[in-house]
Amino acid sequence: MPLYVRKSRKGDWDRVAKDTPEEVDFPANVLADLLDNENEISVWEVSDPPGPEIDTIVAALHSRGVSNLSDVTLRVISGWMIKDQLGLGMKQTKGDSLDSKLNGSGKHWVVRTDTVRDVIKLAKGFTHREAIFHGKAQVMRAFASSLAAGRISSDAIQPALLKRLFEDGYLQLVVQQT
């Protein structure tokens, strides 16, 4: 069964383990990190073990309005854990990332959560596998590679970010001689 990753934005994840009680003392900021619109939690399918597609996802999951990139942590969970162990439903959807090719790849899924207990169970499920961390330099390289490959359009990002990628040496301008 495939693995699924989700970019972690915030939250006191160090307080969550697979045996953390599902009670009112559960860290609210972890729930806020997971919740998306309409009781659905967005995840991206990756191979097991995660391969080079992680760099593509790390680059693609940035906001269009950022002028600088930072560290990225991806939380990992198996499809078996979501469907069989937790009993949560999933559906495949078109992604909404900076990478149009990734969006149309069939790799975006949403996990349906109808109750707070469902979200807590899913959060605990994300602790069964080691999170994937990319430092700022790795994120900058991944983003520059996606730009250079045409996966992310320079029109979709802030000019200040493009400038930073050039100034910091992650992108270079190549002039062809005629």
C-alpha positions as CSV (number, residue, x, y, z in Angstrom):
1,M,0.0,0.0,0.0
2,P,1.3,3.5,-0.8
3,L,2.5,6.1,1.7
4,Y,1.0,9.6,2.1
5,V,2.6,12.8,3.2
6,R,1.4,16.1,4.5
7,K,3.3,19.2,5.1
8,S,3.4,20.1,8.7
9,R,3.0,23.8,9.3
10,K,3.0,24.0,13.1
11,G,1.9,22.1,16.2
12,D,3.3,20.5,19.2
13,W,3.9,17.2,17.6
14,D,6.4,16.1,20.2
15,R,3.5,15.7,22.6
16,V,1.8,13.2,20.3
17,A,2.5,9.5,20.1
18,K,0.5,6.4,19.0
19,D,-0.6,5.8,22.6
20,T,-1.6,9.5,23.3
21,P,-5.1,9.4,24.8
22,E,-7.9,10.7,22.6
23,E,-9.2,13.2,25.2
24,V,-9.8,16.9,25.7
25,D,-6.1,17.4,26.6
26,F,-5.0,16.5,23.1
27,P,-2.8,19.5,21.7
28,A,-5.2,21.8,19.8
29,N,-2.4,23.2,17.7
30,V,-1.8,19.7,16.2
31,L,-5.4,19.5,15.2
32,A,-5.1,23.0,13.6
33,D,-2.1,21.8,11.7
34,L,-4.2,19.0,10.1
35,L,-7.5,20.6,9.5
36,D,-8.4,21.8,6.0
37,N,-11.7,22.7,4.5
38,E,-14.9,20.6,4.7
39,N,-13.6,18.0,7.1
40,E,-11.1,16.8,4.6
41,I,-7.3,16.5,5.1
42,S,-5.1,16.9,2.1
43,V,-2.3,14.3,1.6
44,W,0.1,13.4,-1.3
45,E,0.8,9.9,-2.3
46,V,4.5,8.9,-2.4
47,S,6.3,5.6,-3.0
48,D,7.5,3.4,-0.1
49,P,10.2,4.2,0.8
50,P,9.8,7.8,-0.1
51,G,12.0,8.6,-3.2
52,P,12.8,11.7,-5.2
53,E,9.2,12.7,-5.5
54,I,9.6,14.1,-2.0
55,D,11.7,17.1,-3.4
56,T,8.9,17.8,-5.9
57,I,6.3,17.9,-3.1
58,V,8.5,19.9,-0.8
59,A,8.8,22.6,-3.5
60,A,5.2,22.5,-4.6
61,L,3.6,22.9,-1.2
62,H,4.6,26.5,-0.7
63,S,2.2,29.4,-0.7
64,R,2.2,31.6,-3.8
65,G,2.7,34.7,-1.6
66,V,6.0,33.7,0.1
67,S,9.1,35.7,-0.6
68,N,11.4,33.3,1.3
69,L,11.5,29.6,1.9
70,S,12.1,27.8,5.1
71,D,12.5,24.3,6.6
72,V,9.8,21.8,5.7
73,T,8.6,18.8,7.7
74,L,6.4,16.2,6.0
75,R,4.4,13.8,8.2
76,V,4.1,10.3,6.8
77,I,1.3,7.7,7.1
78,S,0.5,4.5,5.2
79,G,-2.6,3.9,3.2
80,W,-3.1,0.8,5.3
81,M,-3.1,2.8,8.5
82,I,-5.6,5.3,7.1
83,K,-8.1,2.8,5.6
84,D,-7.7,-0.4,7.6
85,Q,-6.5,0.6,11.0
86,L,-8.3,4.0,11.4
87,G,-11.3,3.2,9.2
88,L,-11.1,6.6,7.5
89,G,-12.3,7.1,3.9
90,M,-10.2,8.6,1.2
91,K,-10.9,10.1,-2.2
92,Q,-8.5,11.1,-5.0
93,T,-8.8,14.7,-6.1
94,K,-6.9,17.2,-8.2
95,G,-4.2,18.9,-6.1
96,D,-3.8,22.6,-5.5
97,S,-0.1,23.2,-5.4
98,L,2.4,25.4,-7.2
99,D,3.3,22.4,-9.5
100,S,0.7,21.9,-12.2
101,K,2.1,18.6,-13.3
102,L,2.0,17.3,-9.7
103,N,-1.6,18.6,-9.4
104,G,-2.7,16.5,-12.4
105,S,-0.7,13.4,-11.5
106,G,-3.4,11.6,-9.5
107,K,-1.2,11.7,-6.4
108,H,-3.4,14.0,-4.4
109,W,-5.9,12.5,-1.9
110,V,-8.1,13.8,0.8
111,V,-8.9,11.9,4.0
112,R,-12.4,12.4,5.3
113,T,-12.7,13.2,9.0
114,D,-16.2,13.7,10.4
115,T,-15.3,14.1,14.1
116,V,-12.6,15.5,16.3
117,R,-11.9,11.9,17.3
118,D,-11.2,11.1,13.6
119,V,-8.7,14.0,13.4
120,I,-7.0,12.9,16.6
121,K,-6.8,9.3,15.4
122,L,-5.2,10.5,12.1
123,A,-2.8,12.8,14.0
124,K,-1.7,9.8,16.0
125,G,-1.4,7.7,12.8
126,F,1.1,10.2,11.5
127,T,3.4,9.4,14.4
128,H,3.9,5.7,13.5
129,R,6.5,6.7,10.9
130,E,9.4,9.0,11.1
131,A,8.7,12.5,9.8
132,I,10.7,13.7,6.7
133,F,12.6,16.9,7.4
134,H,14.2,19.2,4.7
135,G,16.4,22.1,5.9
136,K,16.1,25.5,4.2
137,A,19.0,24.7,1.8
138,Q,17.4,21.5,0.6
139,V,14.1,23.3,0.2
140,M,15.8,26.1,-1.9
141,R,17.5,23.5,-4.1
142,A,14.2,21.5,-4.6
143,F,12.3,24.7,-5.4
144,A,15.0,25.9,-7.9
145,S,15.0,22.5,-9.6
146,S,11.3,22.6,-10.0
147,L,11.5,26.1,-11.5
148,A,14.3,25.1,-13.8
149,A,12.3,22.0,-15.0
150,G,9.2,24.1,-15.6
151,R,7.2,22.3,-13.0
152,I,6.6,25.6,-11.2
153,S,6.1,28.7,-13.2
154,S,8.0,31.8,-12.3
155,D,4.7,33.7,-12.8
156,A,3.2,31.7,-9.9
157,I,5.7,33.0,-7.3
158,Q,6.7,36.3,-5.8
159,P,9.5,38.2,-7.6
160,A,11.3,38.5,-4.3
161,L,11.6,34.7,-4.0
162,L,12.9,34.4,-7.6
163,K,15.4,37.2,-6.8
164,R,16.5,35.4,-3.6
165,L,17.0,32.1,-5.5
166,F,19.3,33.8,-8.0
167,E,21.2,35.8,-5.4
168,D,21.8,32.8,-3.2
169,G,23.1,30.8,-6.2
170,Y,20.3,28.2,-6.4
171,L,19.3,29.5,-9.9
172,Q,21.6,30.7,-12.7
173,L,20.9,32.5,-15.8
174,V,22.3,30.8,-18.9
175,V,22.6,32.8,-22.1
176,Q,22.8,30.8,-25.3
177,Q,25.2,31.9,-27.9
178,T,23.9,32.1,-31.5
